Amino acid sequence: MEQELSAPPVWQALSQELSGAVERVGRAVVALNARRRIPSSGVVWRQGTIVTANHTLEHEEITTTLPDGRTTSVSLAGRDPSTDLAVLKLEGTDFATAEAGDLSSVKVGHIVLAVARTSEGGARASLATIGVLGAAWRTWGGGLLDRTVRLDRNLHPNFSGGPVVDKQGRVLGIGTSGLSRYSTVVIPAATVSRVIDELLARGHIAHGYLGLGMYPLRLPAKLQGSLNLPGQSGIMVVAVEAESPAERAGVLIGDVLVALDGSSVGDTDEVQSFLGGERVGESVSATIVRAGSLKELTIVVGERPAVQP
């Protein structure tokens, strides 16, 4: 007689935990129909508020499929391409909301679940591990993510905008393929809450703006020594936008920016990191090299014009 094989108790227990996590968070996961063919997913983050991945919203006439299978319209409250987040308003207050998790206890290699919902109302889940975990970083669009979190692989496009959860079903962040072509990025829950607050208040996220076209370059050793420069690199100004903060301050094409408010800058990423939304309206000191001499200019940081999706 053949003996019936059974899964080891540890696997049975893990399977029960994971299915329970999907069930708990699934009550707050919706499908969003705002692009051709493949729907994206979203999370009811607060009562009446859905968050999703901005890049999946190709038009503003959006419907959502709720966990109970009902379909209803939602309205766009605001979007931020720099963090790839968008906020939608959902009429009504009787919906389950997600429970935010804590990334501080998560380590590389920890098992997580990505959860999505189909346009027919069914839930989907995909097992992954934390592949990269690091400090805060600026995206290509200048958005600030509180931590660097990436999964070990890319997920199906339907999962973009859906939650990435721990085994208790608590949301560690929103998964998206819109910030990296190589692996799924997890937008931390702390970032999501911060962006939601600003989008609901203003409809967009403010980013600092100088109005410069810039190109990094290595400074000649002789120039570093003669001017006592703190860094080995600077940023050459190759364009100055008309009526921009930089033009009003007197920045010229050919100037080399070496410091902002006394902190050396050697590449464009450092300038982007400096120009957070809190800098808008502030006067900052720009140290430049012009014709072999140092010059200090005061620039009033503007707000970057909105980019149309």
Order of alpha helices (4+ residues) and beta strands (2+ residues): alpha-beta-beta-beta-beta-beta-beta-beta-beta-beta-beta-beta-beta-beta-beta-alpha-beta-beta-alpha-beta-alpha-beta-beta-alpha-beta-beta-beta
